[in-house]
Amino acid sequence: MRYLGAIFFAVLASTGNAMFAASQKKAASMSNPFLSVAAASVVCALIMIPAVPLFGKENYTLAIKHNWPWFVMGGVALFITDMAFNLLYTKYGASQYVLYAVISIITTSLIVGALIFREKLNIYHWAAVGTAIVTVILFSVGQARLR
C-alpha cells in the first residue's frame, strides 16, 4: 500500500505527458510547430515559478551557485525531449509514444538509476526491462506489418 504514492505521481505525470502529446499533435498543422513547444515552455515556467516557494524554503542564490550545471543540463534535456516529442508526434503519430515510453524504461532505469545512481534492481526489475525490450521489438514488427 505504501507504493500507492509512487503510482499516484506516475499517473499524474503520465496524464500531463498525454496532454503534452495531444498539444504537440495539434501543433502539427502549424508551419513551425516548435513555436508551440516554446509557447508551452513559457506557460510552464509561468506556472512553475510561483509554485517554487510552495514546496519549501530555499536559499535561491546558494542553490543556483551550487546546482547551476544541473539546471543547465536539465534545460538542455527538456529542449531535447520537447523537440524529439514534437518530431515524434507530428511525423509519426501519438501512438509512437510506446517507443519513447519503453525506451525510457531502459535509459532511465538502467543508465540513470542502476549505473549512475547505483539503485538496486531485483529480478522483477530485470524482468520488466526484458519485457520492455520485447515490447519495442513487437511494436516495431507491428509497425512494419502496417505498411
C-alpha positions in Angstrom: 0.0 0.0 0.0 2.8 2.4 0.7 3.7 2.3 -3.0 0.4 3.9 -4.0 2.1 7.4 -3.7 4.5 6.5 -6.4 1.7 5.1 -8.6 -0.3 8.3 -8.0 2.6 10.6 -9.1 3.3 8.3 -12.1 -0.4 8.6 -13.2 -0.3 12.3 -12.7 3.0 12.6 -14.7 1.6 10.4 -17.5 -1.6 12.4 -17.6 0.4 15.6 -18.1 2.5 13.8 -20.7 -0.6 12.7 -22.6 -1.8 16.3 -22.6 1.6 17.4 -23.9 1.4 14.8 -26.6 -2.0 15.9 -27.7 -0.9 19.6 -27.8 2.1 18.6 -30.0 -0.1 16.6 -32.3 -2.4 19.5 -32.7 0.5 21.8 -33.4 1.4 19.7 -36.4 -0.8 21.9 -38.6 1.4 24.9 -37.9 4.2 25.8 -40.3 6.6 25.9 -37.4 5.4 23.5 -34.7 8.4 24.4 -32.5 6.5 27.7 -31.8 4.0 25.5 -29.8 6.8 23.9 -27.8 8.3 27.3 -27.0 4.9 28.7 -26.0 4.2 25.7 -23.9 7.6 26.1 -22.1 6.8 29.7 -21.3 3.4 28.7 -19.9 5.1 26.0 -17.9 7.6 28.5 -16.5 4.9 31.0 -15.6 3.1 28.3 -13.6 6.2 26.7 -12.1 8.0 29.9 -10.8 5.2 30.9 -8.4 4.9 27.3 -7.3 8.5 27.0 -6.2 8.1 28.6 -2.8 5.1 26.4 -2.0 7.3 23.4 -1.8 9.8 24.6 0.8 12.2 27.4 1.7 15.4 27.6 -0.1 18.4 29.9 -0.3 17.9 30.5 -4.0 21.3 32.2 -4.5 23.2 29.3 -2.9 21.1 26.7 -4.7 21.8 28.3 -8.1 25.5 28.7 -7.2 25.9 25.0 -6.3 23.5 23.5 -8.8 23.7 25.6 -12.0 25.4 22.8 -14.0 22.4 20.6 -13.3 20.0 23.3 -14.1 21.7 23.8 -17.5 21.7 20.0 -18.0 18.0 19.9 -17.2 17.2 22.7 -19.5 19.1 21.1 -22.4 17.4 17.8 -21.6 14.0 19.4 -21.7 14.8 21.0 -25.0 15.9 17.7 -26.5 12.9 15.9 -25.0 10.4 18.6 -26.2 12.0 18.7 -29.7 12.0 15.0 -30.0 8.4 14.7 -28.7 7.3 17.2 -31.3 9.1 15.4 -34.2 7.9 12.0 -33.0 4.2 13.0 -32.6 4.0 15.3 -35.7 5.8 13.0 -38.1 4.8 9.5 -36.8 1.7 10.0 -34.6 0.9 9.8 -30.9 0.7 6.0 -30.9 4.5 6.0 -31.3 4.7 7.1 -27.7 5.1 3.4 -26.9 8.6 3.6 -28.3 9.5 6.6 -26.2 8.0 5.2 -23.0 9.5 1.8 -23.2 13.0 3.0 -24.3 12.8 5.5 -21.4 12.4 2.5 -19.1 15.8 1.3 -20.3 17.6 4.6 -20.4 16.3 6.0 -17.1 16.0 2.8 -15.0 19.2 1.2 -16.2 21.6 4.0 -17.2 20.5 6.7 -14.7 19.1 4.6 -11.9 21.3 1.5 -11.8 24.5 2.6 -13.4 24.8 6.3 -12.3 23.0 6.3 -9.0 23.6 2.7 -8.1 20.0 2.0 -7.3 19.3 -1.7 -6.6 17.4 -3.8 -9.1 15.9 -7.2 -8.4 14.8 -10.0 -10.6 11.4 -8.3 -11.1 13.0 -5.1 -12.3 15.2 -7.0 -14.7 12.1 -8.9 -16.0 10.4 -5.6 -16.5 13.4 -4.3 -18.5 13.4 -7.6 -20.5 9.7 -7.2 -21.4 10.3 -3.6 -22.3 12.8 -4.7 -24.9 10.3 -7.3 -26.2 7.7 -4.5 -26.3 10.0 -2.4 -28.6 10.6 -5.4 -30.9 6.8 -6.3 -31.0 5.8 -2.7 -31.7 8.4 -2.4 -34.5 7.2 -5.7 -36.1 3.6 -4.4 -35.8 4.5 -1.1 -37.5 6.3 -3.0 -40.3 3.2 -5.1 -40.9 1.0 -1.9 -41.3 2.9 -0.9 -44.4 
